[in-house]
Amino acid sequence: MTARNENEKTHPIPQEAFDWYDEYAHGLISRREFLNRLSTLAVLGFTVSALSAALMPNYALAEQVSFNDPDIRAEYETFPSPDGHGEGRGYLVVPKSVTEPTGAVLVVHENRGLNPYIKDVARRAAKAGFVAFAPDALHPVGGYPGNDDEGRELQRSLDRAKIEQDMIAAARFLRTQPLCNGRLGVVGFCFGGYITNMLAATLPVLVNAGAPFYGTPPAEEIRQNIKAPLLIHLAELDKRVNATWPEYEKDLKANKSPFTMHMYPGVNHGFHNDSTGRYNEAAAELAWSRTIEFFKKFLAV
């Protein structure tokens, strides 16, 4: 158990704080409103500084695979995106031990750019034997700025349709990598979960497997295109995303799209992100192990 989890077991963060952080992180309330709401919990013995420190990302906690791990090779690569912002850039991680073509996994970040947590997830995928690529939606504005608040604002300033085209271009770029066996998986978190669903619907011939973590559905008019199996991870306490699930489930069943949904009890949106207080180690490890086995099954030739 991490030090963060040990502390939260002794001094659990009230659920209201998680809910308010979700609203803040997704632009539904301002930072000032978020901090004002946290101040109302003072009667329970919490300080605003303690709560915000627990909820805000601490990327020193998130590194599970070092960037200089001897089993991988990591570098940045650019790719053409003619229908998006013209050029994209991402973090390419290749397993050194793999000499024969293997499956490729596109790793898609949240709504704040390619932060250290997502780069670490790409390294985890490479450690599992896949060619991994994590594109940065913020490349047109200089890349992830080093903090999530500014990253959210930058991503919000970009044309959403062009970001989606950049992600489509990133998927096509990854599939052309020499070590890729021609089979492509996508895993994404929050905004990246939506992108995972969207790519499965937009690139049904290209995408062979998708694992969205707490992501909203693609546009209704393209859902019938989904052919790849989906491994859908949802958090029981995530009211915002879960409200979209019944309709999406109905459409997936009606279209005979293959899917498995896992609802993780008692956890919040973002439970896989080990840099914030929303992290739940048991659920995160279970979801990730399921994801790796899923990709091993569907990305093998």
C-alpha positions in Angstrom: 0.0 0.0 0.0 1.3 3.4 -0.9 2.0 6.1 1.7 -0.9 8.1 0.2 -3.3 5.2 0.6 -2.1 4.6 4.2 -2.9 8.2 5.1 -6.3 8.1 3.5 -7.2 4.9 5.3 -6.5 6.7 8.6 -8.1 10.1 7.5 -10.5 9.3 4.7 -11.3 12.2 2.3 -15.0 13.0 2.3 -16.8 11.9 -0.9 -18.0 15.5 -1.4 -14.4 16.5 -1.9 -13.9 13.9 -4.7 -17.1 15.0 -6.4 -16.1 18.7 -6.3 -12.6 17.8 -7.6 -14.2 16.0 -10.5 -16.3 19.0 -11.3 -13.3 21.2 -11.1 -11.1 18.9 -13.2 -13.7 18.8 -15.9 -14.2 22.6 -16.1 -17.7 22.6 -14.4 -16.6 24.8 -11.6 -13.7 27.3 -11.2 -10.6 26.7 -9.0 -11.9 29.4 -6.7 -15.3 27.7 -6.3 -13.6 24.3 -5.7 -11.4 25.8 -2.9 -14.4 27.6 -1.4 -16.3 24.3 -1.3 -13.3 22.5 0.3 -13.3 25.2 3.0 -16.8 24.1 4.1 -15.3 20.8 5.3 -13.3 22.6 8.0 -15.9 21.6 10.5 -14.9 18.0 9.9 -11.3 18.8 10.9 -9.9 19.2 7.3 -7.9 22.1 6.1 -8.2 23.4 2.5 -4.4 22.9 2.0 -4.5 19.3 3.3 -7.5 18.4 1.1 -6.1 20.1 -2.0 -2.7 18.5 -1.5 -4.4 15.1 -1.3 -6.6 15.6 -4.4 -4.1 17.4 -6.7 -1.6 15.3 -8.6 1.8 14.5 -7.1 3.6 13.0 -10.0 6.5 11.8 -7.9 4.1 9.1 -6.7 3.2 7.9 -10.2 6.4 6.4 -11.5 6.1 2.7 -11.6 8.5 2.2 -14.6 11.5 4.5 -14.8 12.2 6.3 -18.1 15.7 4.7 -18.1 14.4 1.2 -17.3 16.8 -1.2 -19.1 13.9 -3.2 -20.6 12.5 -0.3 -22.7 13.6 2.4 -25.1 11.6 5.7 -24.9 11.8 8.7 -27.3 9.6 11.4 -28.7 8.3 11.1 -32.3 6.4 13.5 -34.5 3.8 12.4 -37.0 1.8 14.1 -39.8 -1.8 15.1 -39.0 -3.1 16.8 -42.1 -6.7 16.9 -40.9 -5.8 18.0 -37.4 -3.2 20.5 -36.4 -0.8 19.6 -39.2 1.7 17.8 -37.0 1.4 15.7 -33.8 4.0 14.5 -31.3 4.0 11.7 -28.8 6.0 9.5 -26.5 7.0 6.2 -28.2 8.1 3.3 -25.9 9.5 0.1 -27.3 10.3 -3.1 -25.4 14.0 -4.0 -26.0 13.4 -7.7 -25.5 10.9 -8.0 -28.3 12.6 -8.8 -31.6 9.6 -10.1 -33.6 6.6 -7.8 -34.4 4.2 -7.4 -31.6 0.9 -5.7 -30.8 0.8 -1.9 -30.5 -1.1 0.1 -27.8 -2.1 3.8 -28.2 -2.2 5.4 -24.7 -4.5 8.4 -24.6 -4.2 11.0 -21.8 -6.9 12.9 -19.8 -8.0 16.4 -20.5 -4.7 18.1 -19.6 -2.1 16.8 -22.0 0.7 14.2 -21.8 1.6 14.4 -18.1 4.1 12.1 -16.3 1.4 9.7 -15.2 0.3 8.9 -18.8 4.0 8.6 -19.9 4.4 6.1 -17.1 1.4 4.1 -18.3 3.0 3.9 -21.8 6.1 2.5 -20.2 4.0 0.0 -18.3 2.5 -1.2 -21.6 5.9 -1.5 -23.1 7.2 -3.5 -20.1 4.3 -5.9 -20.9 5.7 -6.4 -24.4 3.7 -3.9 -26.5 4.9 -1.1 -28.7 3.3 1.9 -26.9 2.7 5.4 -28.1 1.2 8.3 -26.1 0.3 11.3 -28.2 0.1 14.8 -26.7 -2.9 16.8 -27.7 -1.1 19.9 -26.5 1.7 19.7 -29.1 0.3 22.5 -31.2 0.6 24.9 -28.2 4.0 23.7 -27.0 3.1 20.5 -25.3 2.2 19.6 -21.7 3.2 22.7 -19.7 4.3 21.0 -16.5 1.1 21.5 -14.5 -2.4 20.2 -14.9 -4.3 23.5 -14.3 -2.5 25.1 -17.3 -2.7 21.9 -19.3 -6.5 21.8 -18.9 -6.8 25.4 -20.0 -4.6 24.8 -23.0 -6.5 21.7 -24.1 -9.8 23.6 -23.7 -8.5 26.3 -26.0 -7.9 23.9 -28.9 -10.4 22.9 -31.5 -11.9 19.6 -30.3 -12.5 18.2 -33.8 -8.8 18.9 -34.7 -7.7 17.1 -31.5 -9.7 14.1 -32.5 -8.1 14.1 -35.9 -4.7 14.3 -34.3 -5.6 11.1 -32.3 -6.8 9.4 -35.5 -3.5 10.3 -37.1 -1.6 9.0 -34.0 -3.3 5.7 -34.3 -2.4 5.4 -38.0 1.2 6.4 -37.2 1.6 3.8 -34.5 0.3 1.0 -36.7 3.1 1.7 -39.2 5.9 1.2 -36.7 8.3 -1.5 -37.8 7.9 -3.5 -34.6 4.0 -3.4 -34.8 2.5 -6.7 -36.0 -0.4 -4.8 -37.6 -2.8 -5.1 -34.6 -3.7 -2.0 -32.6 -5.2 -1.6 -29.2 -6.2 1.7 -27.5 -6.4 2.5 -23.8 -7.4 5.9 -22.5 -8.4 7.6 -19.3 -11.3 10.1 -18.9 -11.0 12.2 -22.1 -8.8 9.4 -23.3 -11.5 6.9 -22.5 -13.8 8.9 -24.8 -11.1 8.9 -27.5 -10.8 5.2 -27.1 -14.5 4.8 -27.8 -14.4 7.3 -30.6 -11.5 5.6 -32.3 -13.2 2.2 -32.1 -16.2 3.7 -33.9 -14.2 5.9 -36.3 -11.5 3.4 -37.3 -13.3 0.0 -37.1 -10.8 -1.6 -39.5 -7.7 -0.3 -37.8 -8.6 -0.7 -34.1 -8.5 -4.3 -32.9 -9.2 -3.8 -29.2 -10.2 -0.9 -26.9 -10.0 -0.4 -23.1 -11.6 2.8 -22.1 -11.3 3.9 -18.5 -14.2 6.0 -17.3 -14.8 7.4 -20.8 -18.0 8.8 -22.3 -19.4 7.2 -25.5 -18.7 8.3 -29.0 -21.3 10.2 -31.0 -24.5 8.2 -31.3 -24.5 8.2 -35.1 -21.2 6.3 -35.3 -21.6 3.8 -32.5 -22.9 1.1 -34.9 -19.5 1.1 -36.5 -17.8 -0.5 -33.5 -16.4 -3.9 -34.4 -13.5 -4.3 -32.0 -14.0 -5.8 -28.6 -14.2 -3.3 -25.8 -13.1 -3.8 -22.2 -14.9 -1.0 -20.3 -13.8 0.1 -16.9 -16.2 2.2 -14.8 -16.0 3.6 -11.2 -19.1 3.1 -9.0 -18.9 6.6 -7.6 -18.4 8.3 -10.9 -22.0 9.7 -11.4 -21.1 11.9 -14.4 -19.7 9.2 -16.7 -22.0 6.4 -15.3 -25.0 8.4 -16.3 -24.0 7.9 -20.0 -23.5 4.1 -19.6 -27.1 2.7 -19.9 -27.7 4.3 -23.3 -24.2 3.3 -24.6 -24.8 -0.3 -23.3 -28.1 -0.4 -25.1 -26.5 0.7 -28.4 -23.6 -1.7 -28.1 -26.0 -4.6 -27.5 -28.3 -3.5 -30.3 -25.4 -3.3 -32.7 -23.9 -6.7 -31.5 -20.7 -4.9 -30.6 -18.5 -7.2 -28.4 -17.9 -5.7 -25.0 -17.3 -6.5 -21.3 -17.9 -3.9 -18.6 -16.4 -3.9 -15.2 -17.9 -1.7 -12.5 -15.3 -1.2 -9.7 -17.1 -0.8 -6.4 -16.5 2.1 -4.0 -14.0 4.0 -6.2 -14.0 7.3 -7.9 -13.4 8.6 -11.4 -9.7 8.5 -11.9 -9.1 5.5 -9.7 -6.3 4.3 -11.9 -4.3 7.5 -11.6 -1.8 6.9 -8.9 -0.7 10.5 -8.6 -3.9 11.7 -6.8 -6.1 10.9 -3.8 -8.7 9.2 -6.1 -6.2 6.4 -6.7 -7.4 3.0 -5.5 -4.5 0.5 -5.6 -6.5 -2.7 -5.6 -9.0 -1.6 -8.3 -6.2 0.0 -10.4 -4.0 -3.1 -10.4 -7.0 -5.3 -11.2 -8.2 -3.1 -14.0 -4.6 -2.9 -15.5 -4.0 -6.7 -15.2 -7.3 -7.2 -17.0 -6.3 -4.7 -19.7 -2.9 -6.4 -20.3 -4.5 -9.8 -20.6 -7.2 -8.4 -22.9 -4.5 -6.9 -25.2 -2.5 -10.1 -25.2 -5.6 -11.9 -26.4 -6.7 -9.6 -29.1 -3.4 -8.1 -30.3 -1.7 -11.4 -31.0 -1.3 -12.5 -34.6 
